[in-house]
Amino acid sequence: METKILLENGTNELEVLEFLLDGNSYGINVAKIREIIPYAEVTPVPNAHPSIEGIFMPRDTMITAIDLKNCLQRGKSEPGGLFIITNFNKLDIAFHVDQVLGIHRVSWGDIIKPGATVSTTEDGISTGIVKRENKLIIILDFEKIVADINPETGLKTSDVDALGDRKRSDVPILIAEDSVLLNKLIVDSLKKAGYVNIIHTENGQEAYNIIQECKEKGTLKEHVQCIITDIEMPIMDGHRLTKLVKSDDATKDIPIVIFSSLVNDEMRRKGEQLGANAQLSKPEIGNLVKTIDGLVKN
C-alpha cells in the first residue's frame, strides 16, 4: 500500500483506512499498516484459535492471518477479499477483510468515544467512531483483538514480578491511556513496582488539563514529575500532548515516556522530534518500569 502517512508532528491528526466487512464500515489507523495485498491461500495451523485462518509467507516473512469477521462474531470469511498486513506491538499480522474503500484524514478531536451501548468495559473492541457524511466508521481495537486470541501478546505483567521487591516511591506520575484495560494494567504494574503516587487519565486532553491546572497553582513538582502516554487516543493524542508539554518552558523538563503499540522506526523518529525522553512498545512493561527508574532518580 502506498500512502503518505507522515503528517506534521503533533497536529493531533491521523489517517484512517476504511474497510468493509459484511457491508459495514470499519477503520484502522494507517500507521499500523504495512501493506494491503489480495487474499492469499494460507496454511491452517492445528489446534489454533477459531479466528486464526492460518499462516503464509509473502516475501519470506511468516505472517499469521486472522479472520476479522470471525473476531466480530459474524461467521467465517470465504476465500477472496484482501489482507491488511499490520505491524504493531512488534508483530506482523494479516487481517482478512472484504474490501478497502479509502483513507480519511481526521482529527482525534472528531473521533467519538463509544457510548454505553457500544463499549465502556474492558471487553469492548471499539476505540472510537468516525462520522463521515451519512455513515459511521467504527475504529477497531486491533491490539485487544490480538490479545484476546493470544494473551501473551499483551502487557507482560510478569516482567514486573521479575524485578523483585522494590522500595516504595512517592514520585508523582501522570498517565494518559484510553484503553480501560491497559490503563488499569499499567497502574497496577507501576504500583507493584513501588510507584504509588499515580494520576491516570483517559486521553491527552485530560492529562494536559491537569498539567495546566498544576502549572497555574504552582504545584507541578508535587503532582507531575513524569508523564506516560499512549499515542492513539481520542480528543488529544500522545504526540500532540508531547508537543504541548515540550514546547512550554514551564513543563519542558518533565520527562515523557511514549508507551504505545505504534513504536516502530517511523513513529520513533516522530517522538524524538517532539522531544519524548523515551519510547517503548506496549508489551515491555518491565522496561517501562526500568525507564521510569532512570528518568526520575534523584
N, C-alpha and C positions, 0 to 999 in steps of 0.2 A: 504494500500500500504506500503510495506516495502522498505525503501531506506535510505542509509546513506547520508544525505544531509549536515551534518556538515563538512564543508571544513575548512582548516586552515584560521583563521581570517585575513581579509584584503588582500586576494590573488587576488582580482578583478575577481573572477570566480563565476559561478553559474551553477546549473544543470537545464536543460530544458527538460520537458516532451513533447515528440512529440505525437500528436494525429491526427486522420483523421476525416474530415467532407466532404462527397461527393468526397472522393478520394484525397482531398487537405490536405497538411500538415500544422498544426498549432502548436504553442508551448505555454507553461505556465511555469513560474518559479516554480520549485519543492517546494520551500519554502512556497508557497501559499497553497499547497495541504495537506489535512488531510488524505485522503484515496481515493481509487478507488474501486467502487463496481459495480456489474451488475445492469442493469436497473431495477428499482422497480416501481410498479404501484403507481401513485400519485393521490391525490385528487384535482380536479380542484377547483380554487378559483373564485367565481363570480366577474365579472367586473374587473378582473385582466388585467395587461398589456399583449398584444398578445404573448410576448416572455416568459411569465411565464407559465410553464406546470401545476404547482400545488404545493402541499406540501406533504411531507411524513415524517415519524418519525422512522428512524433507531436508535435503542438503546435509545429510549425515548427522542431524541432531534429533535425538529421540524426544518426541512430544506426546503427552497424554491428551487424548481427545475426550472432551466432556459433552454429553448430550444436554444442552441447556434446557431444552423443552422438558426433559425428564426431571431436571432440577426444580422446575417450576410446576411440577405435577400436572403436566399437560400431555402425558403419554410419551411415546418414544418417537424420535425423528427417523424418517426414512432416508436412505442414501440420496445425496443431492444437496443442493444449497451451498453454503460456504463455511469455511473455518476462519474464525477470527483468532489469530495466534497472538497471545499476550505474553508479557513479561512483567511480573510483579512479585514481591517477596522472593526474588531470586529464582523464580520458577517460570518455565516455558510451558504454556498450556494453550490448547486449541479449544475454542467453544464453537459448537455446531449451531448455526443459525439458518433461517430460511432465506433471508435476503438483506442486503445492506442498502439503505436509502440515501445516506449522505452525512455530511458533517456540519454541525451548527456551532458557531462561536457564541458562547453565553457568559454572563457574569454569574459568579457564585451567589451574588445578591438576589438574582432572579430565580434561583433554584428553590422550590418549595419543599420544606421538610415534610415527610409523610405524616399524615394525621393519625388519630387514634384508630380509625378503621383500617388503616393500611399497615402501620408499623410503629409501635412505641416500645416494644420489648426487645430483648436480646435475640429473639427469633426472627425478626424482620430481615428481609434481604433486599429492601429498597433503601437507598441512601438519600434519594431526592426525586423530585418530579419537575420536569421542564414543560412549560406550556408554550406551544408554538401554533399560532393561528387557531384552528379549531380542534386540536388534538393534544393529548398529554403523552409525554415520553417518560417512562419510568426508568430511572438510572438504577442499575442493579449493583448490589454489594458483592462484587466478584471475589473479594478476599474471604467473605463469610461463606459463599457458595463452596469455595475450595476447602475451607477449614471444616465445613460440615461433612465433606466427603472424606477428608483425611485430617483429623485434628492435629497431627504432627506438623502441619504447615502453618499453624497459628503461633501465637506467642509461646515461646519455650520457657514457661514459668519455672520449670525445674532448674533452669540455669541459675535462678536466684538462690535456690536451696543449696546449690553447689558452692556459693560464696561463703557459706558457713555463718557462724554467729557474728553479728556486727553491732557496733555501738549505735545508740540512738542519736539522731541528728535533728536539730530544730531548724535547719536551713529551709527557708520557705521556697516551695516550688510551685509554679503555676503550669497547669496542663490544659491544652486545647485539643480535644479529641471528640469527634461527633458520634462515633460508634459507642453505644451504651455498653456493650460487652467489653470492647477494648479499653474504654475509659476505666471501667471497674478493674480489669486485669492489671492495667498499668498502675493504678493507685494501690491495689493490694500488693503488687510486687514491690513497689517502692517502700511501702510501709514494712513489708517483710525484711527489706534491705536496710531498715533503720530510719528512713526518711518519713517522718510522721507529720510534718507541717506542710500539708498539701491543699491547694485550691484547684478544683477541676471544673472545667467549663466545656461547653458543647461545640464551640466554634471560635474562630479567631476574633470575631467581633466582641463576644462576651469576655474573652481574655483581655482584649485591648481596652475595653471599658474599665475593667478592674485596674489595669496598669495606669490609665489616665486618672482614675479616682485616687489611687495611691500617690500619683505624682502631684496632684493638686493639694493633697493633705500632707505631703512631705513624709509619707510612710512607705516609700518603695522598698527600702532596705529591710523593713520589718515584714513585708508581705511578698515581695518578689525578688529573689536572688538567682533564680534560674527558670527558664521557660522551656517546656517540652511541647512541641506542636506537630500535629499531623499536617499533611499538605492538603488533601481533599476534604473540604468542609463547606457546608452551606453558609451563606451570608458573607463570611470572610475566610479565605483560605490561608494556609500556613505561610505561603510565600509573601502574601500581602502583609500579614502580621509581622513577619520578619523584617520586611522593608520599612514598615512604620516604626518599629522599635529601634532599628539600627540607624535610621536617619534622624533620630531625635537625640540631641546632646544629653538630655536628662536620662535617657534609657539605653543608649547605645552600648554601654558597658555590661549590661545584663546578658549573661551567656544564653544562647538559644540553641537547643538541640532539635533538629528536624528528625522526627521518628515516623517513618512512613513506608508503606509498601512500594512507593514510587521512587525510592532512592536508587536510580540507575546512573550511568555516566552522564547522561544529558541533564537529568534533574540535579545531580550533584554539582555540576557547573553553575546551574541557576542559583542553587543555595549558596554557593561560595561567593558569587557576585553580589548577593543580597546581604552577605555578612554573617551567615549562620556559623556558629562556632563548631558544630559537629553535625553529622548526618548519618543516620543508621537505618537499616531496613528493619521492619517491624518484628520479625522473629527474634531479633537479637536483644531480648530484654536483659540478659546478663551483661552484655556490652553497654547497654544504656546505663545501668547502674554504675559500671566502672567509669564511663564517660562523665557522668554527673559527679562522681567522686573527684575526678581530676579537675573539673571546672569550678567546683565550689569549695575546694580545700582551702583552709586558712593559711 
